[in-house]
């Protein structure tokens, strides 16, 4: 038999999913649940802690225990990099997520720092550079309103971006079309890329920076961007609050047998 606090947590979780308590609304005060016979003060405390660990609520002084917003941004797949967006329009990758989600955005919702640093091992390997070589690191924090959604740090070879808007630390995208448009204008048109994603436990600094509730994991993304001749023009590492994104990929299914027949 499950302990009393677990039964109460499951009951409240079901009520949250059923809409009895809606996003942004507080759960009953602990004293109220005790008076209603749901358990002792310690039982209710334990139930609320479990709901927080499961990402259903947040707790803070002055606001009590509040149901979390559960509508994530749609993190698009390959279509977020459509050249018609950044080459022929003024849409940048992080804005594509907002547009697809029907959410507004403002320029100050992306901030960044730009610095010239020694390339970490993975960055050096991706760019084919020796250990200790210098690269530009463009580190961004992206928010939706006041809520951080993710960080993204792009690493570039100096000879590709020196003197461009990519190394300008002004808040917001790197001008019209963002960084991909800057690379295009500099003669480095992106042709293909590789994305690798995995979930992990956040570091203490990431918990603070992304304002993560207890127990929430992050999704880490590694993106390698190539020109048609295979030159790596960007290697990026992103850290995303797991509950704030829904990942979606739409792509053609490979048919290696058909490709071999066409070659023959």
PyMOL commands that set and color helices and strands:
alter all, ss='L'
color gray80, all
select helices_A, chain A and resi 4-18+30-35+41-53+78-81+83-86+93-101+107-109+121-127+158-161+165-167+178-185+204-210+242-244+256-263
alter helices_A, ss='H'
color red, helices_A
select strands_A, chain A and resi 57-60+64-67+73-75+110-118+134-144+147-157+190-200+218-227+232-241+245-247
alter strands_A, ss='S'
color yellow, strands_A
deselect
rebuild
show_as cartoon
